Amino acid sequence: MRGESEYKSKVDWWIGAVLLLVLGMGIVSLPVGIWYLTMDRVGEGWTFLSMASLMLGVFGLLIWPVRYTLTADTLIIRYGVVRSRLKLETITGVEPSHNPLSAPALSLDRLKITHTGKMGLGLISPVDQGRFMQDLADRCDHLIYADGKVRATDK
């Protein structure tokens, strides 16, 4: 039985820049809001504190970190505090994609995972896509990794 394998999300430079900008704006808004409150400018103070809470909250709750963990029978997709689980037995294929749909992926260099679950497909962006796909296929008797894709075997 194979142990867990964890894969970090690849981060496109421009997505990383936007995320750093959001994080920086959130961090800067905190002391600015507090300063406005100390200057009896309550409206501006609460506006900046609200912006800081929103930016830092979204970043911490939904964006960072993004990781993918393969266990013996599950793919766990973590983004912020959210964890999504996909049973490996439901996966029918994995192939490279550049689909820009919203997904727990910090890059547009993605893998499209097709499965028999509720949504039918998922998008992730592990740094080492080939290693991820080989690791996934090695864990599943019903999958094979060939030609840069994972597909169901003919068994």
Secondary structure as UniProt FT lines:
FT   STRAND          5..9
FT   HELIX           13..38
FT   TURN            39..40
FT   HELIX           42..58
FT   HELIX           59..63
FT   STRAND          66..70
FT   STRAND          74..79
FT   TURN            80..81
FT   STRAND          82..87
FT   HELIX           88..90
FT   STRAND          91..97
FT   STRAND          110..115
FT   STRAND          121..124
FT   HELIX           129..139
FT   TURN            141..142
FT   STRAND          143..146
FT   TURN            147..148
FT   STRAND          149..152
//
